[in-house]
Amino acid sequence: MPLVKTSLALSLLATAGVTATVVLPVTAESGQTAPASTARLLGTVTAVSGDTITLKSDAGVVATITVNDATRIVRAEPGQKDLSSATAIHVQDLAVGDRVLVRATPGSAENTYTAQAVIAMKKGDIAQKQQQESEDWQKRGVGGIVKSVDTSAGTLVVAAGSKTFTIHTTPKTIVRRYAPDSVKFDDAKASTLDQIKPGDQLRARGERNADGTEVNADEIIAGSFRNIAATVVNVNAAGQTLTVNDLITKKHVVVRFTPDSQLHKLAPEMAQAIAGRLKGGANGAGEHQASANAQPPAGNGGGMGAGRAGGQRGDLSQMLQRAPVVQLTELHPGDAVMIVSTEGTSDTATAITLLAGVEPMLQASTTASQSLFSSSWSLGGGGDAAAAQQ
């Protein structure tokens, strides 16, 4: 019976936040599929010894994979759509940190396999691709709070401060959505326009029109996040949690902090200036005063920022990045904080960004402070694909 080639399209989600689609050819007899016993493993190389690869999957499972003379090993570039330009390599060419997709036969022992084919993406190639994508997000990215979605027209309206963007999509636009319990780009799932709702945080990259108010999006990533204005009730530095009293619901919330959580504190004069803007209701009066000396930091790393609010580089999102970093141990009961977190539950959440030193802002207007903060915070850390502020 003649042999034919079928294809299995898989997405290699690199730990650095780069998404590269490759095609793994599967050879089978005509009218048949690959054997059910064939396993497909995706993860990061943690060790290479002789003809054995140790692989840690994205779910944390460690597998031992043996290669032999019949194993096909190729190196693919991030972003490569198929294997037409992949190059053959040897197992000795693999290194710790490389991403691999393996088609293998399960062994007799648990989590042991014999590889039939290995597709590898080198750690250095992934880092280079991530840097290129980060620069592209900075150059062509916009973002903010979703105000409306028109699925029939394929458009979204997004507000960042006083500026509004219209995002145009096509069937080719890549849409992803953050998981409800994670702020990592790696955990974002393929999504559709109809899953984006008003109030979501969104960032898009693509070509803009002359005045920057319209974007033809190549890629969109969105998510629903929680905005908490609160006072500190208890600090558990050992457990990396903070119990706060939500000023809106009047209920206690236990907020968990991870290595990806960002903690900043506004300088008193900056907080006072923003509070003056909130009290006056003027467009930018206090905020512009506060941002007069706030130059944007160079090389802001991954994050989903709101972009240029009102066309000003010195907007609140820039200030947050420049504000001094604080530790959980520096917070005390009674301190006022604003927190952006995952959706979590009614009494628990995982912090993305915490901003302390906000007493004057909350005294001026709790709701206005929340609105300003929610459209200006930056989702960063953990290998997010979106880059920082414009």
C-alpha positions as CSV (number, residue, x, y, z in Angstrom):
1,M,0.0,0.0,0.0
2,P,1.5,3.4,-0.9
3,L,2.7,5.7,1.8
4,V,1.3,9.2,2.1
5,K,2.1,12.1,4.4
6,T,-0.4,13.7,6.7
7,S,0.3,16.7,8.9
8,L,-0.3,17.5,12.5
9,A,-0.2,21.3,13.2
10,L,1.1,22.1,16.6
11,S,2.0,25.3,18.4
12,L,5.3,25.5,20.3
13,L,4.7,28.0,23.0
14,A,8.2,29.1,23.9
15,T,8.9,30.0,27.5
16,A,10.0,33.4,26.5
17,G,6.5,34.1,25.2
18,V,7.2,33.5,21.5
19,T,4.6,31.5,19.6
20,A,6.0,29.5,16.7
21,T,3.8,27.2,14.6
22,V,5.4,24.2,13.1
23,V,4.1,21.2,11.3
24,L,5.1,17.7,12.3
25,P,4.9,15.3,9.4
26,V,3.4,12.0,10.3
27,T,4.0,9.1,7.9
28,A,1.2,6.6,7.7
29,E,-0.2,4.1,5.3
30,S,-2.9,5.4,3.1
31,G,-6.3,5.5,4.9
32,Q,-4.6,4.9,8.2
33,T,-3.5,7.1,11.1
34,A,-0.5,7.0,13.3
35,P,-0.6,4.3,16.0
36,A,-2.6,5.2,19.1
37,S,0.4,4.3,21.2
38,T,2.4,7.2,19.7
39,A,2.8,10.0,22.3
40,R,3.5,13.7,21.5
41,L,5.5,15.6,24.1
42,L,6.1,19.3,24.3
43,G,8.5,21.0,26.7
44,T,11.9,22.3,27.6
45,V,15.1,20.3,27.6
46,T,16.6,20.1,31.2
47,A,19.5,17.7,30.4
48,V,21.2,15.8,27.6
49,S,23.4,12.8,28.2
50,G,24.5,10.6,25.4
51,D,21.5,9.4,23.6
52,T,19.1,10.5,26.3
53,I,17.1,13.7,26.6
54,T,15.4,14.8,29.8
55,L,12.3,16.9,29.0
56,K,10.1,18.9,31.4
57,S,6.7,19.5,30.0
58,D,4.8,22.7,30.5
59,A,2.6,20.8,33.0
60,G,5.7,20.1,35.1
61,V,6.0,16.4,34.1
62,V,9.6,15.1,33.6
63,A,10.1,12.6,30.9
64,T,13.2,10.6,29.8
65,I,13.5,10.2,26.0
66,T,15.9,7.9,24.2
67,V,16.9,8.6,20.6
68,N,18.4,6.1,18.2
69,D,19.7,6.0,14.7
70,A,16.2,6.0,13.3
71,T,15.2,9.1,15.2
72,R,14.8,12.2,13.0
73,I,16.0,15.3,14.8
74,V,15.5,18.7,13.1
75,R,16.0,22.3,14.1
76,A,13.2,24.7,13.3
77,E,13.3,28.5,13.6
78,P,10.6,30.3,15.7
79,G,7.8,31.4,13.4
80,Q,8.5,28.7,10.9
81,K,5.2,27.4,9.4
82,D,6.5,24.0,8.2
83,L,9.6,21.9,8.1
84,S,10.6,22.7,4.6
85,S,13.6,24.7,5.7
86,A,14.3,22.8,8.9
87,T,17.9,21.5,9.3
88,A,18.9,18.1,10.5
89,I,20.9,18.0,13.7
90,H,22.2,15.4,16.2
91,V,21.2,14.9,19.8
92,Q,24.5,16.3,20.8
93,D,23.4,19.6,19.3
94,L,20.6,19.9,21.8
95,A,21.1,22.0,25.0
96,V,19.4,22.8,28.3
97,G,16.7,25.4,27.6
98,D,15.9,24.3,24.1
99,R,12.2,23.8,23.3
100,V,11.3,20.5,21.7
101,L,8.3,18.7,20.3
102,V,8.7,14.9,20.3
103,R,6.8,12.1,18.7
104,A,7.7,9.0,20.6
105,T,6.8,5.5,21.6
106,P,6.1,5.0,25.3
107,G,8.5,2.7,27.1
108,S,7.8,0.1,29.7
109,A,8.6,2.4,32.7
110,E,6.5,5.5,33.5
111,N,7.4,8.7,31.6
112,T,10.0,6.9,29.5
113,Y,9.9,7.1,25.7
114,T,11.8,6.2,22.5
115,A,11.8,9.1,20.1
116,Q,10.6,8.7,16.5
117,A,11.0,12.4,15.6
118,V,12.2,15.5,17.5
119,I,11.6,19.1,16.4
120,A,13.8,21.5,18.3
121,M,13.9,25.3,18.7
122,K,17.1,26.6,20.2
123,K,17.1,28.7,23.3
124,G,19.1,31.4,21.6
125,D,16.8,31.5,18.6
126,I,13.8,31.9,20.9
127,A,15.4,34.7,22.8
128,Q,16.2,36.5,19.6
129,K,12.7,36.0,18.3
130,Q,11.3,37.3,21.6
131,Q,13.4,40.4,21.4
132,Q,12.2,41.1,17.9
133,E,8.6,40.6,18.9
134,S,9.0,42.8,22.0
135,E,10.4,45.6,19.8
136,D,7.5,45.1,17.4
137,W,5.0,45.4,20.2
138,Q,6.7,48.6,21.4
139,K,6.7,50.0,17.9
140,R,3.3,48.9,16.6
141,G,1.3,48.1,19.8
142,V,-1.6,49.9,21.4
143,G,-3.8,48.9,24.3
144,G,-6.2,49.9,27.0
145,I,-9.7,49.1,28.2
146,V,-12.2,47.6,25.8
147,K,-15.2,49.9,25.4
148,S,-17.2,48.1,22.7
149,V,-17.0,45.1,20.4
150,D,-18.7,44.7,17.0
151,T,-18.2,41.1,16.0
152,S,-20.0,41.5,12.7
153,A,-17.7,44.3,11.6
154,G,-14.7,42.8,13.3
155,T,-13.9,45.9,15.2
156,L,-13.2,46.9,18.8
157,V,-13.0,50.3,20.5
158,V,-10.3,50.6,23.2
159,A,-9.7,53.6,25.5
160,A,-6.4,54.5,27.0
161,G,-6.7,57.5,29.2
162,S,-8.3,60.2,27.1
163,K,-7.4,58.6,23.8
164,T,-9.6,56.1,21.9
165,F,-8.4,53.5,19.4
166,T,-10.5,51.5,16.9
167,I,-9.0,48.1,16.3
168,H,-9.8,46.4,13.0
169,T,-9.5,42.6,12.7
170,T,-9.5,40.1,9.8
171,P,-9.9,36.3,9.8
172,K,-6.0,36.2,9.9
173,T,-5.8,38.2,13.1
174,I,-4.4,36.1,15.9
175,V,-6.6,36.4,19.0
176,R,-5.5,35.1,22.5
177,R,-7.0,35.3,25.9
178,Y,-5.3,35.2,29.3
179,A,-6.3,32.3,31.6
180,P,-8.5,33.4,34.5
181,D,-5.9,32.2,37.1
182,S,-2.7,33.2,35.3
183,V,-0.9,36.3,34.0
184,K,1.6,34.4,31.9
185,F,1.5,34.7,28.1
186,D,2.4,31.0,27.9
187,D,-1.0,30.2,29.6
188,A,-3.0,32.3,27.2
189,K,-5.3,30.3,24.9
190,A,-6.4,30.8,21.3
191,S,-9.6,32.8,21.4
192,T,-12.2,34.6,19.3
193,L,-13.4,38.1,19.0
194,D,-16.8,37.3,20.6
195,Q,-15.0,36.3,23.8
196,I,-13.7,39.8,24.3
197,K,-16.1,41.9,26.5
198,P,-16.3,45.6,27.5
199,G,-14.1,46.2,30.5
200,D,-11.4,43.7,29.3
201,Q,-7.8,44.7,29.2
202,L,-6.6,44.5,25.6
203,R,-3.4,45.0,23.6
204,A,-3.1,44.8,19.9
205,R,-0.2,45.2,17.4
206,G,-0.5,46.1,13.8
207,E,-0.3,48.9,11.3
208,R,-1.8,52.3,12.4
209,N,-3.3,55.1,10.4
210,A,-1.7,58.5,10.2
211,D,-3.0,59.9,13.5
212,G,-2.7,56.5,15.3
213,T,-6.4,56.2,16.2
214,E,-7.0,53.1,14.0
215,V,-5.1,49.9,14.0
216,N,-5.3,47.0,11.6
217,A,-4.4,44.2,14.0
218,D,-2.1,41.3,13.3
219,E,-2.4,40.1,16.8
220,I,-4.6,40.7,19.9
221,I,-4.3,39.5,23.5
222,A,-7.0,40.3,26.0
223,G,-8.2,39.3,29.5
224,S,-10.5,40.1,32.3
225,F,-8.8,41.4,35.4
226,R,-9.9,42.6,38.8
227,N,-9.3,46.1,40.1
228,I,-9.2,46.5,43.9
229,A,-8.9,49.7,45.9
230,A,-8.3,48.7,49.5
231,T,-6.6,49.2,52.8
232,V,-4.1,46.7,54.2
233,V,-5.4,44.6,57.0
234,N,-2.6,42.0,57.4
235,V,0.8,41.3,55.8
236,N,2.0,37.7,55.7
237,A,5.5,38.0,54.2
238,A,6.4,34.4,54.8
239,G,3.3,33.2,52.9
240,Q,3.6,36.0,50.3
241,T,0.0,37.1,50.9
242,L,-1.7,40.3,51.8
243,T,-5.2,40.6,53.4
244,V,-6.9,43.8,52.4
245,N,-10.3,45.4,52.9
246,D,-11.9,46.2,49.6
247,L,-13.2,49.7,49.8
248,I,-16.0,49.0,47.4
249,T,-17.4,45.7,48.6
250,K,-16.3,46.3,52.3
251,K,-15.1,42.6,52.3
252,H,-11.7,41.1,53.1
253,V,-9.7,39.7,50.2
254,V,-6.6,37.6,50.5
255,V,-4.2,38.6,47.7
256,R,-1.4,36.2,46.8
257,F,1.9,37.4,45.3
258,T,4.2,35.6,42.9
259,P,7.6,36.4,41.5
260,D,5.8,38.0,38.5
261,S,3.8,40.4,40.7
262,Q,4.9,44.0,40.5
263,L,4.9,46.2,43.6
264,H,5.5,50.0,43.3
265,K,4.9,53.0,45.5
266,L,4.1,56.5,44.2
267,A,6.1,59.5,45.6
268,P,3.8,61.8,47.8
269,E,4.1,64.7,45.4
270,M,3.1,62.5,42.4
271,A,0.1,61.1,44.3
272,Q,-1.0,64.6,45.3
273,A,-0.7,65.9,41.7
274,I,-2.8,63.0,40.4
275,A,-5.3,63.5,43.2
276,G,-5.5,67.2,42.1
277,R,-6.4,66.1,38.6
278,L,-9.1,63.7,39.9
279,K,-10.6,66.5,42.1
280,G,-10.5,69.0,39.3
281,G,-11.8,66.6,36.6
282,A,-9.7,68.4,34.1
283,N,-8.0,66.5,31.3
284,G,-4.5,66.0,32.4
285,A,-3.9,69.1,34.5
286,G,-2.6,67.3,37.6
287,E,-1.3,64.3,35.8
288,H,0.8,66.4,33.4
289,Q,2.3,68.3,36.3
290,A,3.2,65.0,38.0
291,S,4.7,63.7,34.8
292,A,6.7,66.7,33.8
293,N,9.9,65.1,35.1
294,A,8.9,61.5,34.4
295,Q,10.8,60.3,31.4
296,P,10.0,56.9,30.1
297,P,12.4,54.2,31.1
298,A,14.6,52.7,28.4
299,G,14.0,49.2,27.3
300,N,10.9,48.5,29.2
301,G,10.5,44.8,29.2
302,G,7.4,42.6,28.5
303,G,4.1,43.9,29.7
304,M,0.6,44.8,28.5
305,G,0.6,48.5,28.9
306,A,-2.1,51.0,28.0
307,G,0.0,52.9,25.5
308,R,0.1,56.7,25.2
309,A,-2.9,58.1,27.1
310,G,-3.8,61.3,25.3
311,G,-0.6,61.1,23.3
312,Q,1.6,61.8,26.3
313,R,4.6,59.6,26.9
314,G,4.6,60.6,30.6
315,D,1.2,59.1,31.4
316,L,0.4,57.1,34.5
317,S,1.6,53.9,33.0
318,Q,5.0,55.4,32.5
319,M,5.0,56.7,36.1
320,L,4.2,53.3,37.5
321,Q,7.2,51.8,35.8
322,R,9.4,54.6,37.2
323,A,7.9,54.5,40.7
324,P,10.2,52.8,43.3
325,V,9.8,49.1,43.8
326,V,8.6,48.1,47.2
327,Q,8.6,44.8,49.1
328,L,5.7,43.2,50.8
329,T,7.4,43.7,54.1
330,E,7.3,47.5,53.6
331,L,3.5,47.5,53.6
332,H,1.7,48.0,56.9
333,P,-1.9,47.7,58.2
334,G,-3.9,50.8,57.3
335,D,-1.8,51.5,54.1
336,A,-4.0,52.4,51.1
337,V,-3.2,50.3,48.0
338,M,-4.6,49.7,44.5
339,I,-4.3,46.3,43.0
340,V,-4.8,44.7,39.6
341,S,-5.2,41.0,40.0
342,T,-6.5,37.9,38.3
343,E,-10.2,37.3,38.5
344,G,-9.8,34.8,41.3
345,T,-12.8,34.3,43.6
346,S,-14.7,36.8,45.8
347,D,-12.3,36.5,48.6
348,T,-9.0,35.5,46.9
349,A,-6.9,36.8,44.1
350,T,-3.4,36.7,42.6
351,A,-1.7,40.1,42.3
352,I,-0.4,41.4,39.0
353,T,0.4,44.9,40.0
354,L,0.2,46.7,43.4
355,L,0.5,50.4,43.8
356,A,1.0,51.9,47.3
357,G,1.2,55.5,48.3
358,V,-2.2,56.2,46.8
359,E,-4.0,57.7,49.9
360,P,-4.5,61.1,48.3
361,M,-5.9,59.6,45.1
362,L,-8.4,57.4,47.0
363,Q,-9.4,60.4,49.2
364,A,-10.1,62.4,46.0
365,S,-12.1,59.7,44.3
366,T,-12.0,55.9,44.8
367,T,-13.9,55.2,41.6
368,A,-11.9,57.7,39.5
369,S,-8.6,56.4,40.8
370,Q,-9.6,52.8,39.9
371,S,-10.7,53.9,36.4
372,L,-7.4,55.7,35.9
373,F,-5.3,52.8,37.3
374,S,-7.2,50.1,35.3
375,S,-6.5,51.9,32.0
376,S,-2.8,52.5,32.8
377,W,-1.4,49.4,34.5
378,S,1.1,47.3,32.8
379,L,0.9,43.5,32.7
380,G,4.5,42.3,32.8
381,G,6.8,39.5,33.8
382,G,6.6,35.8,33.1
383,G,7.4,36.1,29.4
384,D,4.5,38.1,28.2
385,A,4.6,38.7,24.5
386,A,3.2,42.2,24.7
387,A,5.8,44.8,25.3
388,A,5.6,47.9,27.5
389,Q,4.4,51.4,27.0
390,Q,4.7,53.3,23.8
